[in-house]
């Protein structure tokens, strides 16, 4: 096998959402495969990597003027963009309420963070990718863009103590429909872009992770989730790395419009 098949030497990768659990793991593996990484987020990373191969930039990609200023600065500095990873999400108190309690404002926040901002990012950079006649866009989606939720797995969980600890009135977590709507939309938006820009040699794919292990989740929730998964457990964050490197590298040079599901079999039954 060609040992350079997955090599990312001289590839410039913009990673949006670089401060999250997945984003941090993605940064590590991209550097390991020799990429130059520009890690972006609205907040500072809690776990910065000490490497000359990564640059951390804090700004709000949901503000068009900030996004365009960032784009212009990055293109001027790096001259080319090889890979764009959209690993952004938006979760907030409304996200965890029963459907009939969700406000319109909460719904719109969820759509913006999980669908509109990826649109904004793709729109901001697509002309550069077309002009250079290459590039790979990787949208991080979710299994919940493919299936509905079994709300019973959240019963008896302690997730409200983790995600909404500042709202003691919320004592039961629910999975919000806006996430399903946005991630389902992101999957088809990925296909749309792949079909539209294939003639420019721009590839667009998605990765749909299953549930990722999160610190402090209780056994009640973990056991219920595991029972719904053929491999019998949640994923470790670094188990998405192989999919990312594949889609970022020349190993996937003939792959576009694909949604790579990495879920331990969660969606297969």
Secondary structure, 3 states (H helix, E strand, C coil): CCCCCCCCCCCEEEEECCCCHHHHHHHHHHHHCCCEEEEEECCCCCCCCCCCCEEEEECCCCCHHHHHHHHHHHHHHHCCCCEEEECCCCCCHHHHCCHHHCCHHHHHHHHHHHHHHHHHHHHHHHHHHHHHCCEEEEEECCHHHCCCCCHHHHCCCCHHHHHCCCCCCCCCCCCCHHHHHHHHHHHHHHHHHHHHHHHHCEEEEEEEECCECCCCCCHHHHHHHHHCCCCCCCECHHHHHHHHHHHHCHHHCCCCCCEEEECCCCCCC
